[in-house]
Amino acid sequence: MIAVPQAIAGPRHHGPLRGLLVPLLLLATLSTFAQQRVMDFTGPFGVSGVLVEGNKRTKERIILRELTFQQGDTLTAAEL
């Protein structure tokens, strides 16, 4: 093992904010990227599946029956 002088290696104590630094930098980088990216959501959109979650009383087939679209349909942005 090679000993590195303290002046070169820096202090060993990084403080309580050391663990937050990397996630904060990552979040700032991702938000900047998302703001620069222009997305076009005009459609048409294909429905590849319908996921029903959280229903306690109503059966899934009843919920799916009441939807105005089903798997395999193509929808425009106005229909959404």
N, CA, C and O atoms as a GROMACS GRO file, in nm:
protein
  320
    1MET      N    1   0.083  -0.117   0.000
    1MET     CA    2   0.000   0.000   0.000
    1MET      C    3   0.088   0.124   0.000
    1MET      O    4   0.188   0.129   0.072
    2ILE      N    5   0.053   0.222  -0.079
    2ILE     CA    6   0.129   0.346  -0.091
    2ILE      C    7   0.062   0.451  -0.004
    2ILE      O    8  -0.059   0.473  -0.012
    3ALA      N    9   0.140   0.516   0.079
    3ALA     CA   10   0.088   0.622   0.165
    3ALA      C   11   0.083   0.752   0.087
    3ALA      O   12   0.183   0.794   0.028
    4VAL      N   13  -0.032   0.815   0.086
    4VAL     CA   14  -0.049   0.943   0.018
    4VAL      C   15  -0.056   1.052   0.124
    4VAL      O   16  -0.135   1.041   0.218
    5PRO      N   17   0.024   1.156   0.110
    5PRO     CA   18   0.020   1.264   0.209
    5PRO      C   19  -0.120   1.325   0.220
    5PRO      O   20  -0.194   1.331   0.123
    6GLN      N   21  -0.154   1.371   0.340
    6GLN     CA   22  -0.286   1.427   0.367
    6GLN      C   23  -0.316   1.546   0.277
    6GLN      O   24  -0.431   1.566   0.238
    7ALA      N   25  -0.217   1.626   0.243
    7ALA     CA   26  -0.239   1.744   0.159
    7ALA      C   27  -0.286   1.705   0.019
    7ALA      O   28  -0.361   1.780  -0.044
    8ILE      N   29  -0.244   1.590  -0.031
    8ILE     CA   30  -0.283   1.545  -0.164
    8ILE      C   31  -0.417   1.471  -0.158
    8ILE      O   32  -0.503   1.491  -0.243
    9ALA      N   33  -0.433   1.386  -0.059
    9ALA     CA   34  -0.552   1.303  -0.051
    9ALA      C   35  -0.674   1.381  -0.005
    9ALA      O   36  -0.787   1.342  -0.035
   10GLY      N   37  -0.655   1.491   0.066
   10GLY     CA   38  -0.768   1.567   0.116
   10GLY      C   39  -0.814   1.512   0.249
   10GLY      O   40  -0.764   1.409   0.294
   11PRO      N   41  -0.910   1.578   0.312
   11PRO     CA   42  -0.956   1.532   0.442
   11PRO      C   43  -1.035   1.402   0.430
   11PRO      O   44  -1.102   1.378   0.329
   12ARG      N   45  -1.027   1.319   0.533
   12ARG     CA   46  -1.098   1.192   0.532
   12ARG      C   47  -1.244   1.209   0.573
   12ARG      O   48  -1.328   1.127   0.536
   13HIS      N   49  -1.278   1.311   0.647
   13HIS     CA   50  -1.415   1.335   0.691
   13HIS      C   51  -1.486   1.418   0.585
   13HIS      O   52  -1.443   1.529   0.553
   14HIS      N   53  -1.594   1.364   0.530
   14HIS     CA   54  -1.664   1.432   0.421
   14HIS      C   55  -1.792   1.501   0.467
   14HIS      O   56  -1.852   1.573   0.389
   15GLY      N   57  -1.834   1.481   0.588
   15GLY     CA   58  -1.950   1.547   0.642
   15GLY      C   59  -2.080   1.477   0.603
   15GLY      O   60  -2.079   1.383   0.523
   16PRO      N   61  -2.192   1.522   0.660
   16PRO     CA   62  -2.320   1.456   0.637
   16PRO      C   63  -2.375   1.477   0.496
   16PRO      O   64  -2.461   1.400   0.453
   17LEU      N   65  -2.330   1.577   0.425
   17LEU     CA   66  -2.382   1.605   0.292
   17LEU      C   67  -2.315   1.523   0.183
   17LEU      O   68  -2.358   1.526   0.068
   18ARG      N   69  -2.211   1.450   0.217
   18ARG     CA   70  -2.138   1.371   0.117
   18ARG      C   71  -2.230   1.269   0.048
   18ARG      O   72  -2.221   1.251  -0.073
   19GLY      N   73  -2.316   1.204   0.123
   19GLY     CA   74  -2.407   1.106   0.066
   19GLY      C   75  -2.513   1.166  -0.023
   19GLY      O   76  -2.568   1.096  -0.108
   20LEU      N   77  -2.544   1.293  -0.006
   20LEU     CA   78  -2.646   1.360  -0.087
   20LEU      C   79  -2.591   1.421  -0.215
   20LEU      O   80  -2.667   1.453  -0.306
   21LEU      N   81  -2.462   1.438  -0.221
   21LEU     CA   82  -2.402   1.508  -0.334
   21LEU      C   83  -2.424   1.438  -0.466
   21LEU      O   84  -2.466   1.501  -0.563
   22VAL      N   85  -2.398   1.309  -0.474
   22VAL     CA   86  -2.413   1.235  -0.599
   22VAL      C   87  -2.559   1.231  -0.646
   22VAL      O   88  -2.584   1.259  -0.763
   23PRO      N   89  -2.657   1.198  -0.558
   23PRO     CA   90  -2.796   1.199  -0.606
   23PRO      C   91  -2.842   1.337  -0.651
   23PRO      O   92  -2.918   1.348  -0.747
   24LEU      N   93  -2.798   1.442  -0.583
   24LEU     CA   94  -2.838   1.577  -0.623
   24LEU      C   95  -2.779   1.615  -0.758
   24LEU      O   96  -2.848   1.676  -0.840
   25LEU      N   97  -2.654   1.580  -0.782
   25LEU     CA   98  -2.593   1.608  -0.911
   25LEU      C   99  -2.660   1.529  -1.022
   25LEU      O  100  -2.682   1.582  -1.131
   26LEU      N  101  -2.695   1.404  -0.995
   26LEU     CA  102  -2.764   1.321  -1.093
   26LEU      C  103  -2.902   1.379  -1.124
   26LEU      O  104  -2.941   1.385  -1.241
   27LEU      N  105  -2.974   1.420  -1.022
   27LEU     CA  106  -3.106   1.478  -1.042
   27LEU      C  107  -3.097   1.607  -1.123
   27LEU      O  108  -3.180   1.629  -1.212
   28ALA      N  109  -3.001   1.691  -1.095
   28ALA     CA  110  -2.984   1.816  -1.170
   28ALA      C  111  -2.950   1.788  -1.316
   28ALA      O  112  -3.000   1.857  -1.405
   29THR      N  113  -2.868   1.688  -1.342
   29THR     CA  114  -2.831   1.653  -1.478
   29THR      C  115  -2.951   1.599  -1.555
   29THR      O  116  -2.973   1.637  -1.670
   30LEU      N  117  -3.029   1.510  -1.492
   30LEU     CA  118  -3.145   1.453  -1.559
   30LEU      C  119  -3.253   1.557  -1.586
   30LEU      O  120  -3.316   1.554  -1.691
   31SER      N  121  -3.275   1.649  -1.493
   31SER     CA  122  -3.377   1.751  -1.515
   31SER      C  123  -3.336   1.845  -1.627
   31SER      O  124  -3.421   1.891  -1.703
   32THR      N  125  -3.208   1.875  -1.639
   32THR     CA  126  -3.160   1.959  -1.748
   32THR      C  127  -3.180   1.888  -1.882
   32THR      O  128  -3.221   1.950  -1.980
   33PHE      N  129  -3.151   1.759  -1.887
   33PHE     CA  130  -3.169   1.681  -2.009
   33PHE      C  131  -3.316   1.676  -2.048
   33PHE      O  132  -3.349   1.689  -2.165
   34ALA      N  133  -3.404   1.656  -1.951
   34ALA     CA  134  -3.547   1.646  -1.980
   34ALA      C  135  -3.603   1.778  -2.031
   34ALA      O  136  -3.694   1.778  -2.114
   35GLN      N  137  -3.551   1.890  -1.984
   35GLN     CA  138  -3.599   2.020  -2.029
   35GLN      C  139  -3.554   2.050  -2.172
   35GLN      O  140  -3.624   2.121  -2.243
   36GLN      N  141  -3.442   1.998  -2.214
   36GLN     CA  142  -3.390   2.025  -2.347
   36GLN      C  143  -3.454   1.937  -2.453
   36GLN      O  144  -3.451   1.970  -2.572
   37ARG      N  145  -3.510   1.826  -2.412
   37ARG     CA  146  -3.565   1.730  -2.506
   37ARG      C  147  -3.708   1.765  -2.543
   37ARG      O  148  -3.792   1.782  -2.455
   38VAL      N  149  -3.736   1.776  -2.671
   38VAL     CA  150  -3.870   1.807  -2.718
   38VAL      C  151  -3.936   1.678  -2.760
   38VAL      O  152  -3.882   1.603  -2.842
   39MET      N  153  -4.053   1.651  -2.704
   39MET     CA  154  -4.123   1.528  -2.737
   39MET      C  155  -4.250   1.560  -2.814
   39MET      O  156  -4.318   1.660  -2.787
   40ASP      N  157  -4.281   1.476  -2.908
   40ASP     CA  158  -4.399   1.494  -2.991
   40ASP      C  159  -4.501   1.388  -2.955
   40ASP      O  160  -4.482   1.270  -2.988
   41PHE      N  161  -4.608   1.427  -2.889
   41PHE     CA  162  -4.712   1.334  -2.849
   41PHE      C  163  -4.840   1.360  -2.929
   41PHE      O  164  -4.944   1.392  -2.871
   42THR      N  165  -4.833   1.347  -3.059
   42THR     CA  166  -4.951   1.373  -3.140
   42THR      C  167  -5.020   1.244  -3.182
   42THR      O  168  -5.135   1.248  -3.225
   43GLY      N  169  -4.954   1.133  -3.171
   43GLY     CA  170  -5.017   1.005  -3.202
   43GLY      C  171  -4.993   0.965  -3.345
   43GLY      O  172  -4.916   1.034  -3.413
   44PRO      N  173  -5.052   0.862  -3.394
   44PRO     CA  174  -5.144   0.774  -3.323
   44PRO      C  175  -5.072   0.683  -3.225
   44PRO      O  176  -4.952   0.656  -3.240
   45PHE      N  177  -5.147   0.637  -3.125
   45PHE     CA  178  -5.093   0.550  -3.021
   45PHE      C  179  -5.161   0.415  -3.028
   45PHE      O  180  -5.283   0.407  -3.041
   46GLY      N  181  -5.083   0.311  -3.019
   46GLY     CA  182  -5.138   0.176  -3.017
   46GLY      C  183  -5.154   0.128  -2.874
   46GLY      O  184  -5.065   0.147  -2.791
   47VAL      N  185  -5.266   0.067  -2.845
   47VAL     CA  186  -5.292   0.014  -2.711
   47VAL      C  187  -5.238  -0.129  -2.708
   47VAL      O  188  -5.296  -0.220  -2.767
   48SER      N  189  -5.127  -0.147  -2.638
   48SER     CA  190  -5.065  -0.279  -2.633
   48SER      C  191  -5.120  -0.363  -2.518
   48SER      O  192  -5.099  -0.484  -2.514
   49GLY      N  193  -5.188  -0.300  -2.426
   49GLY     CA  194  -5.247  -0.373  -2.315
   49GLY      C  195  -5.316  -0.277  -2.220
   49GLY      O  196  -5.292  -0.157  -2.225
   50VAL      N  197  -5.400  -0.331  -2.136
   50VAL     CA  198  -5.470  -0.252  -2.035
   50VAL      C  199  -5.445  -0.318  -1.901
   50VAL      O  200  -5.472  -0.437  -1.884
   51LEU      N  201  -5.394  -0.242  -1.806
   51LEU     CA  202  -5.364  -0.293  -1.673
   51LEU      C  203  -5.463  -0.234  -1.575
   51LEU      O  204  -5.473  -0.112  -1.563
   52VAL      N  205  -5.535  -0.317  -1.505
   52VAL     CA  206  -5.633  -0.274  -1.405
   52VAL      C  207  -5.576  -0.309  -1.268
   52VAL      O  208  -5.546  -0.425  -1.240
   53GLU      N  209  -5.560  -0.206  -1.183
   53GLU     CA  210  -5.504  -0.227  -1.050
   53GLU      C  211  -5.588  -0.154  -0.946
   53GLU      O  212  -5.649  -0.052  -0.976
   54GLY      N  213  -5.590  -0.206  -0.826
   54GLY     CA  214  -5.650  -0.137  -0.713
   54GLY      C  215  -5.798  -0.161  -0.694
   54GLY      O  216  -5.856  -0.113  -0.596
   55ASN      N  217  -5.861  -0.232  -0.784
   55ASN     CA  218  -6.004  -0.256  -0.766
   55ASN      C  219  -6.025  -0.365  -0.661
   55ASN      O  220  -5.964  -0.471  -0.667
   56LYS      N  221  -6.114  -0.336  -0.566
   56LYS     CA  222  -6.142  -0.431  -0.459
   56LYS      C  223  -6.278  -0.499  -0.480
   56LYS      O  224  -6.294  -0.617  -0.446
   57ARG      N  225  -6.375  -0.427  -0.534
   57ARG     CA  226  -6.510  -0.480  -0.545
   57ARG      C  227  -6.547  -0.519  -0.687
   57ARG      O  228  -6.605  -0.625  -0.710
   58THR      N  229  -6.514  -0.432  -0.783
   58THR     CA  230  -6.557  -0.455  -0.921
   58THR      C  231  -6.462  -0.552  -0.990
   58THR      O  232  -6.341  -0.539  -0.978
   59LYS      N  233  -6.517  -0.646  -1.060
   59LYS     CA  234  -6.435  -0.743  -1.132
   59LYS      C  235  -6.367  -0.677  -1.251
   59LYS      O  236  -6.422  -0.585  -1.312
   60GLU      N  237  -6.248  -0.725  -1.282
   60GLU     CA  238  -6.169  -0.666  -1.391
   60GLU      C  239  -6.244  -0.670  -1.524
   60GLU      O  240  -6.236  -0.574  -1.600
   61ARG      N  241  -6.315  -0.776  -1.552
   61ARG     CA  242  -6.386  -0.786  -1.680
   61ARG      C  243  -6.495  -0.680  -1.692
   61ARG      O  244  -6.526  -0.636  -1.803
   62ILE      N  245  -6.554  -0.638  -1.580
   62ILE     CA  246  -6.656  -0.533  -1.583
   62ILE      C  247  -6.591  -0.398  -1.615
   62ILE      O  248  -6.644  -0.321  -1.695
   63ILE      N  249  -6.476  -0.371  -1.554
   63ILE     CA  250  -6.404  -0.246  -1.581
   63ILE      C  251  -6.361  -0.241  -1.727
   63ILE      O  252  -6.379  -0.138  -1.792
   64LEU      N  253  -6.306  -0.349  -1.778
   64LEU     CA  254  -6.261  -0.353  -1.918
   64LEU      C  255  -6.379  -0.339  -2.014
   64LEU      O  256  -6.364  -0.279  -2.120
   65ARG      N  257  -6.494  -0.392  -1.978
   65ARG     CA  258  -6.613  -0.382  -2.062
   65ARG      C  259  -6.659  -0.236  -2.078
   65ARG      O  260  -6.711  -0.199  -2.182
   66GLU      N  261  -6.639  -0.155  -1.975
   66GLU     CA  262  -6.685  -0.016  -1.976
   66GLU      C  263  -6.590   0.080  -2.045
   66GLU      O  264  -6.627   0.195  -2.071
   67LEU      N  265  -6.469   0.038  -2.075
   67LEU     CA  266  -6.374   0.125  -2.145
   67LEU      C  267  -6.419   0.146  -2.290
   67LEU      O  268  -6.483   0.059  -2.349
   68THR      N  269  -6.384   0.260  -2.346
   68THR     CA  270  -6.420   0.290  -2.485
   68THR      C  271  -6.316   0.239  -2.584
   68THR      O  272  -6.330   0.258  -2.704
   69PHE      N  273  -6.212   0.176  -2.533
   69PHE     CA  274  -6.108   0.118  -2.618
   69PHE      C  275  -6.069  -0.016  -2.561
   69PHE      O  276  -6.103  -0.049  -2.448
   70GLN      N  277  -5.997  -0.094  -2.640
   70GLN     CA  278  -5.949  -0.223  -2.594
   70GLN      C  279  -5.812  -0.251  -2.653
   70GLN      O  280  -5.763  -0.176  -2.737
   71GLN      N  281  -5.751  -0.357  -2.609
   71GLN     CA  282  -5.619  -0.394  -2.656
   71GLN      C  283  -5.621  -0.412  -2.807
   71GLN      O  284  -5.709  -0.478  -2.862
   72GLY      N  285  -5.521  -0.351  -2.875
   72GLY     CA  286  -5.510  -0.360  -3.019
   72GLY      C  287  -5.564  -0.239  -3.092
   72GLY      O  288  -5.537  -0.221  -3.210
   73ASP      N  289  -5.642  -0.153  -3.023
   73ASP     CA  290  -5.696  -0.032  -3.085
   73ASP      C  291  -5.585   0.071  -3.106
   73ASP      O  292  -5.480   0.066  -3.042
   74THR      N  293  -5.611   0.165  -3.198
   74THR     CA  294  -5.522   0.277  -3.223
   74THR      C  295  -5.597   0.405  -3.186
   74THR      O  296  -5.710   0.426  -3.231
   75LEU      N  297  -5.534   0.489  -3.104
   75LEU     CA  298  -5.597   0.612  -3.056
   75LEU      C  299  -5.515   0.733  -3.098
   75LEU      O  300  -5.393   0.725  -3.108
   76THR      N  301  -5.582   0.844  -3.122
   76THR     CA  302  -5.513   0.971  -3.147
   76THR      C  303  -5.500   1.046  -3.016
   76THR      O  304  -5.559   1.007  -2.916
   77ALA      N  305  -5.422   1.155  -3.017
   77ALA     CA  306  -5.404   1.235  -2.897
   77ALA      C  307  -5.536   1.296  -2.853
   77ALA      O  308  -5.559   1.310  -2.732
   78ALA      N  309  -5.624   1.332  -2.945
   78ALA     CA  310  -5.753   1.391  -2.909
   78ALA      C  311  -5.843   1.290  -2.838
   78ALA      O  312  -5.924   1.328  -2.753
   79GLU      N  313  -5.830   1.164  -2.872
   79GLU     CA  314  -5.913   1.061  -2.808
   79GLU      C  315  -5.868   1.028  -2.667
   79GLU      O  316  -5.944   0.972  -2.588
   80LEU      N  317  -5.744   1.062  -2.636
   80LEU     CA  318  -5.695   1.036  -2.500
   80LEU      C  319  -5.749   1.140  -2.408
   80LEU      O  320  -5.720   1.137  -2.289
   0.00000   0.00000   0.00000
